[in-house]
Amino acid sequence: MTVLTGARVVTPDGVLAGGEVRVAGGRIASVGPAGPISAAEERIDLDGHWLVPGFVDLHMHGGGGHDVTRSAADLGAAVRFHRRHGTTRTLVSLMAQPVDQLCEQLGWIATLTAAGDVLGAHLEGPFLSAARCGAQRPENLLMPDPLVLRKLLEAGQGSVRTMTVAPELPGAHALIKDLLAAGVIAAIGHTDASYEQAADAFAAGAGLATHLFNAMGSFDHRAPGPSVAALDAGVFVEMINDGGHVHDALIRLVSRAAPRSLILITDAISAAGIGDGEYTLGDQTVRVRASKAWSAEDRLAGSTLTMDEAVRRAVLRVGLSIEQAVAAAATAPARLLGLQDECGAISTGLAADLVVLDADLRLRRVMVGGDWLTG
């Protein structure tokens, strides 16, 4: 039994000052105020640091110089890079690419999913709008096709958890139904849909908006668009909190409008943690300048964000409480994936996936399944 003491513990019920978390067998055995510790227990004093649940990232393309589409080894290295930044659970996101390449990459993800290293795959395409393709290559986009979907799902061997679709495309609604029948969460994104088209997709069962406000057009008071449709429908919404993709005021607004549905993501590419330069994103080259990634067409191409920085920025720059930031980085994504009884919070019985942050919210230690990461 390991006893973590002297921390400010962020629990679903609020912050427990001077709290104590007991860990045994890879799980959280108890959470509460400090108490006596037996000689048989290992005591670790966290000296007033924050103790928060491990982060759950729904949207990650790479990191630490590793693009998840380059090789199975690079995929694993990117996962390990983000784990060192507090992402204890992650989906692996694949850009729209030729279907055979996607199938090969889904095989890699299926292997890591079976080993428990990742939660599964997020398919960001290929059924997206060319008008809102962002950093996606238009030549890789397809109209919704049930046979292509079946091929992708079979290649994923049950590992596909979410898929982004543009709902205005012909056949999209039937595809959403197919996704739901297969147990896959349908996400709306990279879309030129109207409010009404997006609202119909959410009514049909789509449960997530991919990087809200990005690659889905702007909005005004007479044509609110898919972003407002997502908020109106009460579905989960992803946001990239890197200071470039969306204005801080919108993050504050969404946190008030959808306090249980806001999800912070990285949308990280291979450049995360490395710096400015030239990198790959799927089958294209992107350039990073001043920590912002740009495609050859000067469109934002993912981010260089890590989840610990997203949380830190949410509190210190955006103005969210640490409880709000933690809910968006861990609790809400776990709920979306149906994993609320496994991870995403510091509660008795859940996996001991924990992150230690100092007074400035900088990451100090990461625990995965009861074991501290080393090196």
Helices and strands as residue ranges (DSSP letters): E 2-11, E 14-24, E 27-33, E 42-45, E 50-53, E 55-57, E 62-63, E 66-67, H 72-83, E 87-95, H 99-114, E 120-124, G 130-132, G 138-140, H 146-156, E 160-165, H 172-181, E 185-188, H 195-203, E 208-209, H 225-233, E 236-240, H 248-257, E 262-265, E 277-281, E 284-289, E 292-294, H 307-313, I 314-318, H 322-326, I 327-331, H 332-336, E 354-357, E 363-368, E 371-372
